[in-house]
Amino acid sequence: MTFPKESKLPSSKLHYRRQHEHPPDQFQLPDGAALGALFTPAEQRTPEQAARVALDDALIAQLQAADVVVLGVPMYNFGIPVQLKAWFDAIARAGVTFRYTEQGPEGLLRGKTVYAVLTRGGVYRDQPSDLVTPYVKNMLGFLGISEIRPIYAEGLAYGPEAEAKSLAGAGADIARWVGAAAAV
């Protein structure tokens, strides 16, 4: 399934971020150096620390500017890909995308819609073995995003007929969600 790179809405901008295509030196996993940079006051950061924080700042700014986000979320060994986990780690920043209050954590990224395209070789929807959907919903909810629209493509490893049926179902989910959004 392919999607156009140009938006049909004249006032919108479309940004692609293909995490799997970023070489390791450009896609920073959280480590001691990254955490040290984040917890060092901006005016005291070394040039290396400032550069490291700027990577996460760019991801956060892109998400803050977005009204709609589409996440491709394949299930790998009952979990999410390392690139998606690292993205969540980069964008979850206290005081920026969430804050702690006396009532508990509060997400600061409200008013956004996320379409989560959940792909799996097997069929796990609404099963205890689906660890991905609850994780994605919990992370996004923690950040204040409550409008999460799942699109499932499952059973993709069950052969061509099952794959075609699953992709048709995902297409129907997309049409339903987009139709609902257009009606608003």
C-alpha positions as CSV (number, residue, x, y, z in Angstrom):
1,M,0.0,0.0,0.0
2,T,1.5,3.4,-1.0
3,F,0.5,6.9,0.0
4,P,1.0,10.1,-2.0
5,K,3.7,12.3,-0.8
6,E,1.7,15.5,-1.6
7,S,-1.3,16.4,0.5
8,K,-4.5,17.1,-1.3
9,L,-5.3,19.7,1.4
10,P,-3.7,23.0,0.3
11,S,-3.2,24.3,3.8
12,S,-1.5,21.2,5.1
13,K,2.1,20.1,5.1
14,L,3.1,16.4,5.0
15,H,6.3,15.2,6.7
16,Y,7.7,11.7,6.3
17,R,10.1,10.3,8.9
18,R,11.2,6.8,8.0
19,Q,12.9,5.7,11.2
20,H,14.1,2.4,9.6
21,E,16.1,4.3,7.0
22,H,18.2,6.4,9.5
23,P,21.7,5.1,9.9
24,P,22.7,4.4,13.5
25,D,24.9,7.5,13.8
26,Q,21.9,9.7,13.0
27,F,19.4,7.8,15.1
28,Q,20.5,8.1,18.6
29,L,19.3,5.5,21.2
30,P,19.0,6.8,24.7
31,D,22.1,6.2,26.7
32,G,24.0,7.7,29.6
33,A,25.4,10.5,27.5
34,A,22.0,11.4,26.2
35,L,20.5,11.4,29.7
36,G,23.4,13.5,30.9
37,A,22.8,16.0,28.2
38,L,19.1,16.2,28.9
39,F,19.7,16.8,32.6
40,T,22.4,19.4,32.1
41,P,21.0,22.9,32.0
42,A,21.1,24.3,28.5
43,E,23.6,27.0,29.2
44,Q,26.0,24.4,30.7
45,R,25.9,21.8,27.9
46,T,29.0,21.0,25.9
47,P,28.7,21.3,22.1
48,E,28.3,17.6,21.9
49,Q,25.5,17.6,24.5
50,A,23.7,20.5,22.8
51,A,23.9,18.6,19.5
52,R,22.5,15.5,21.1
53,V,19.6,17.3,22.7
54,A,18.9,19.1,19.4
55,L,18.1,15.7,17.8
56,D,15.3,15.1,20.3
57,D,14.2,18.7,20.1
58,A,13.6,18.4,16.4
59,L,11.5,15.3,16.9
60,I,9.5,17.0,19.6
61,A,9.0,20.2,17.5
62,Q,7.8,18.1,14.5
63,L,5.3,16.3,16.7
64,Q,4.1,19.5,18.5
65,A,3.4,21.1,15.1
66,A,1.4,18.1,13.8
67,D,-2.3,17.8,14.0
68,V,-2.3,14.2,12.6
69,V,0.3,11.6,13.0
70,V,0.5,8.2,11.2
71,L,2.6,5.5,12.9
72,G,3.6,2.3,11.1
73,V,3.8,-0.2,14.0
74,P,4.9,-3.7,13.0
75,M,4.9,-6.3,15.8
76,Y,8.4,-7.9,16.2
77,N,8.5,-10.8,18.7
78,F,5.5,-9.4,20.5
79,G,7.0,-5.9,20.8
80,I,7.5,-2.7,18.9
81,P,10.6,-2.0,16.7
82,V,13.6,-0.4,18.4
83,Q,13.2,2.6,16.2
84,L,9.7,3.3,17.5
85,K,10.8,2.7,21.1
86,A,13.7,5.2,20.6
87,W,11.3,7.7,19.1
88,F,9.0,7.4,22.2
89,D,12.0,7.8,24.4
90,A,13.1,10.9,22.5
91,I,9.7,12.7,22.5
92,A,8.7,11.9,26.1
93,R,10.3,14.7,28.0
94,A,9.2,16.0,31.4
95,G,8.1,19.6,31.2
96,V,7.9,19.6,27.5
97,T,5.5,16.8,26.3
98,F,4.3,15.8,29.8
99,R,4.5,17.1,33.3
100,Y,4.1,15.8,36.8
101,T,1.3,17.3,38.9
102,E,-0.1,16.6,42.3
103,Q,-2.8,14.6,40.6
104,G,-0.2,12.5,38.6
105,P,1.3,12.9,35.1
106,E,-0.4,15.1,32.6
107,G,0.2,14.9,28.9
108,L,0.9,18.2,27.0
109,L,0.3,17.0,23.4
110,R,-3.5,17.3,23.4
111,G,-5.6,17.9,20.3
112,K,-3.8,15.5,18.0
113,T,-5.0,12.4,16.1
114,V,-2.8,9.4,15.7
115,Y,-3.5,6.7,13.1
116,A,-1.6,3.6,14.2
117,V,-1.2,1.1,11.4
118,L,-0.6,-2.2,13.3
119,T,0.9,-5.0,11.2
120,R,1.6,-8.5,12.3
121,G,2.4,-11.9,10.7
122,G,-0.2,-13.6,13.0
123,V,-3.5,-12.5,14.4
124,Y,-3.3,-10.9,17.8
125,R,-6.0,-8.2,17.8
126,D,-7.9,-8.2,21.2
127,Q,-5.8,-11.1,22.4
128,P,-3.7,-11.2,25.6
129,S,-0.7,-11.7,23.4
130,D,-1.1,-8.3,21.8
131,L,1.4,-6.3,23.8
132,V,1.8,-3.7,21.1
133,T,-1.6,-2.0,20.9
134,P,-1.8,-1.3,24.7
135,Y,1.8,-0.1,24.8
136,V,1.3,2.4,21.9
137,K,-2.0,3.6,23.4
138,N,-0.4,4.0,26.9
139,M,2.6,5.9,25.6
140,L,0.5,8.2,23.5
141,G,-2.1,8.7,26.3
142,F,0.7,9.5,28.7
143,L,1.7,12.3,26.3
144,G,-1.9,13.6,26.2
145,I,-2.9,12.1,22.9
146,S,-6.3,10.4,23.4
147,E,-7.5,10.3,19.8
148,I,-5.9,7.0,18.6
149,R,-7.3,5.3,15.6
150,P,-6.0,1.7,15.1
151,I,-5.7,0.2,11.7
152,Y,-5.0,-3.5,11.7
153,A,-3.2,-5.6,9.0
154,E,-2.9,-9.1,10.6
155,G,-2.3,-12.6,9.4
156,L,0.2,-11.3,6.8
157,A,2.3,-14.5,7.1
158,Y,-0.6,-16.8,6.5
159,G,-0.3,-16.8,2.7
160,P,-1.4,-14.6,-0.2
161,E,-5.1,-15.0,0.3
162,A,-5.0,-14.1,4.0
163,E,-2.7,-11.2,3.2
164,A,-5.0,-9.8,0.6
165,K,-8.0,-10.1,2.9
166,S,-6.1,-8.4,5.7
167,L,-4.9,-5.5,3.5
168,A,-8.5,-5.1,2.3
169,G,-9.7,-4.9,5.9
170,A,-7.0,-2.3,6.7
171,G,-8.1,-0.3,3.6
172,A,-11.7,-0.4,4.9
173,D,-10.4,0.8,8.4
174,I,-8.6,3.7,6.7
175,A,-11.7,4.6,4.7
176,R,-13.9,4.4,7.8
177,W,-11.5,6.6,9.8
178,V,-10.9,9.1,7.0
179,G,-14.7,9.3,6.3
180,A,-15.3,9.9,10.0
181,A,-12.7,12.7,10.1
182,A,-14.1,14.3,6.9
183,A,-17.6,14.3,8.5
184,V,-16.4,16.4,11.4
